[in-house]
Amino acid sequence: MSTLKTALAAATLSLTVASTQVLAETQTRTIEYQVGDETFTGYMAWDDEFGQKRPGVLVVHEWWGHNEFARNQAERLASAGYTAFALDMYGSGKQADHPDTAQKFMQEATRDMDQVKARFMKAMDILKNHESVDGSRIAAQGYCFGGAVVLNMARMGVDLDGVVSFHGALGSPLQAEPGSVKARVQVYTGGADKLVPSDQVASLVKEMQDAEVDLTLVSFPGVLHS
């Protein structure tokens, strides 16, 4: 597992924010839901051992689509005391096993930022209404494509306590404005990631500083996109 992905637990834990038995008391549920005319499939994970209401975390998948990796991250978060919902940004059954297909799915999903936000907000509503969740404490984390999504949700002023981007694209046509970003922002990126060059990192830092955003950025020296 890469350096970036092993940073998952520490990064998320720093935020203030039909069922099956998986690990110990961890419960999971596959949830189908509608956004407009399209059907999506998400995955909820929580641990009944933590009796009180707890923060919820949205997990946004890589460009490959809603797959086992995203579901595994939800389960890891559940075992750490959160309730997590691995959402679906592409639509039910859209999982890629080739970069060309992944690129096509990603472009279809992001052609309209209002569409991206609508899909994200529907998933957020499902998470907030889960019986184990304190709806006033919601965060989001994403990987690659998903990292860009959560950063853009922060830029769009979605009411999140925090967002965490792992090896996500940092540039965006959207720009954070002073007072518009409610979330604290954490970014974990590879210092040798050719998809996230140093000028993109510098631009994000300036953007967030100008918008007075609470930003933590960690660049792992020598680490590629992973």
C-alpha positions in Angstrom: 0.0 0.0 0.0 1.4 3.5 -0.9 2.6 6.1 1.5 -0.4 8.3 0.7 -3.0 5.6 1.4 -1.4 4.5 4.7 -1.9 8.2 5.8 -5.6 7.7 5.6 -6.4 6.9 9.3 -4.3 9.7 10.8 -5.7 12.3 8.3 -9.3 11.4 8.9 -9.1 11.1 12.6 -7.7 14.6 12.9 -11.1 16.0 11.7 -13.6 17.2 14.3 -16.3 15.9 12.9 -29.7 -5.9 3.8 -26.8 -5.6 6.7 -23.8 -7.9 7.0 -21.2 -8.6 9.6 -17.7 -7.6 8.4 -15.2 -7.0 11.2 -16.2 -7.3 14.9 -19.3 -5.2 15.2 -19.0 -3.4 11.9 -22.2 -3.4 9.9 -22.5 -2.6 6.2 -25.4 -1.9 3.9 -25.6 -1.5 0.1 -28.0 1.4 -0.7 -29.5 2.2 -4.1 -30.7 5.7 -4.6 -31.9 8.1 -7.3 -30.5 11.4 -8.5 -32.8 12.7 -11.2 -33.5 9.8 -13.6 -30.3 7.9 -12.7 -29.7 5.1 -10.2 -26.6 5.0 -8.0 -25.3 2.4 -5.6 -23.6 3.4 -2.3 -22.2 1.5 0.7 -22.7 2.4 4.3 -20.5 1.1 7.1 -20.8 1.7 10.9 -19.9 -0.1 14.1 -22.6 -0.8 16.7 -19.9 -0.9 19.4 -19.8 2.9 19.3 -23.2 3.4 20.8 -23.5 7.2 20.6 -24.1 9.2 17.5 -20.9 9.9 15.7 -19.4 12.0 12.9 -20.1 10.8 9.3 -17.6 10.6 6.5 -18.3 10.5 2.8 -15.9 8.5 0.7 -15.5 9.5 -2.9 -14.0 6.9 -5.2 -11.1 7.1 -7.6 -11.7 7.5 -11.4 -12.2 3.7 -11.6 -15.6 4.1 -10.0 -17.4 2.8 -6.9 -15.3 -0.3 -6.2 -13.9 -2.5 -3.4 -11.2 0.0 -2.5 -13.8 2.7 -1.7 -15.9 0.2 0.3 -12.8 -0.9 2.2 -12.1 2.7 3.2 -15.6 3.0 4.5 -15.2 -0.1 6.6 -11.8 1.1 8.0 -13.5 4.4 9.0 -16.3 2.5 10.7 -13.8 0.5 12.7 -12.3 3.8 13.9 -15.6 5.0 15.2 -17.1 6.9 12.3 -20.1 6.1 10.1 -18.9 6.2 6.5 -20.8 6.2 3.2 -18.9 5.3 0.0 -20.9 7.2 -2.5 -21.3 6.6 -6.3 -20.5 9.5 -8.7 -20.9 7.6 -11.9 -24.1 5.5 -11.7 -24.9 1.9 -10.8 -22.6 -0.6 -12.5 -20.2 1.9 -13.9 -16.8 0.6 -12.9 -13.8 0.9 -15.2 -10.9 -1.6 -15.7 -9.2 0.5 -18.4 -8.0 4.1 -18.3 -9.9 5.0 -21.4 -13.2 3.8 -19.8 -12.3 5.6 -16.6 -11.6 8.8 -18.5 -15.0 8.5 -20.2 -16.9 8.0 -17.0 -15.1 10.8 -15.3 -15.8 13.3 -18.1 -19.5 12.3 -18.2 -19.8 12.8 -14.4 -18.0 16.2 -14.3 -19.3 17.9 -17.5 -21.6 20.0 -15.2 -20.5 21.0 -11.7 -24.1 21.4 -10.7 -24.6 17.7 -11.5 -21.5 16.8 -9.4 -22.9 18.8 -6.5 -26.3 17.3 -6.8 -24.9 13.7 -6.7 -22.7 14.6 -3.7 -25.5 16.3 -1.8 -27.9 13.4 -2.3 -25.2 11.1 -0.8 -24.6 13.5 2.0 -28.3 13.6 2.9 -28.4 9.8 3.0 -25.4 9.8 5.4 -26.8 12.6 7.6 -30.0 10.7 8.1 -28.4 7.4 9.1 -29.5 6.5 12.7 -25.9 6.4 13.9 -24.8 9.8 12.6 -24.6 13.2 14.2 -25.7 15.2 11.2 -23.9 18.3 12.4 -20.5 16.7 12.0 -19.9 15.6 8.4 -16.6 15.3 6.6 -15.6 14.0 3.1 -12.5 12.3 1.8 -11.6 11.4 -1.8 -9.0 9.7 -3.8 -7.6 10.9 -7.2 -10.9 11.9 -9.0 -12.6 11.8 -5.6 -9.9 14.1 -4.1 -10.8 16.7 -6.7 -14.5 16.3 -6.0 -14.2 16.9 -2.3 -12.0 20.0 -2.9 -14.6 21.4 -5.3 -17.4 20.8 -2.8 -15.4 22.8 -0.3 -14.9 25.6 -2.9 -18.7 25.5 -3.6 -19.4 26.1 0.1 -20.9 22.8 1.0 -21.5 22.6 4.8 -18.7 20.2 5.7 -16.5 20.2 8.8 -13.5 19.0 6.8 -12.4 17.5 3.5 -9.3 15.3 2.8 -7.9 14.9 -0.6 -5.5 12.0 -1.4 -3.5 12.2 -4.6 -6.3 14.4 -6.1 -6.0 17.0 -8.8 -5.7 20.4 -7.2 -6.5 22.8 -10.0 -10.1 23.8 -10.8 -12.1 26.3 -12.8 -13.7 27.0 -9.4 -11.9 29.2 -7.0 -12.4 29.5 -3.3 -13.6 33.0 -2.2 -13.1 34.5 1.2 -15.8 33.4 3.6 -17.2 30.8 1.2 -15.3 27.7 2.4 -16.8 26.2 5.6 -14.5 23.1 5.7 -11.0 22.7 7.0 -9.0 21.3 4.1 -6.3 18.6 4.2 -4.3 17.6 1.1 -2.0 14.7 0.8 0.0 14.5 -2.4 3.1 12.9 -3.9 6.1 15.1 -4.4 6.9 13.3 -7.6 3.3 13.0 -8.8 3.5 14.1 -12.5 -0.3 14.6 -12.5 0.0 17.2 -9.7 3.0 19.4 -10.6 4.6 21.8 -8.1 3.0 24.9 -9.7 -0.5 23.3 -9.1 0.4 22.8 -5.5 1.6 26.4 -5.2 -1.5 27.7 -6.8 -3.7 25.8 -4.4 -1.8 27.1 -1.4 -2.2 30.7 -2.6 -5.9 30.1 -3.4 -6.6 28.8 0.0 -4.5 31.5 1.8 -6.3 34.2 -0.2 -9.7 32.7 0.8 -8.6 32.4 4.5 -9.1 28.6 4.5 -7.6 26.4 7.2 -5.3 24.3 5.0 -3.0 21.5 5.8 -0.9 20.2 2.9 1.5 17.3 3.1 3.7 16.5 0.1 5.5 13.1 0.3 9.0 13.4 -1.2 9.7 11.1 -4.1 6.2 9.6 -4.1 4.4 9.1 -7.4 0.7 9.3 -8.1 -0.7 6.4 -6.1 
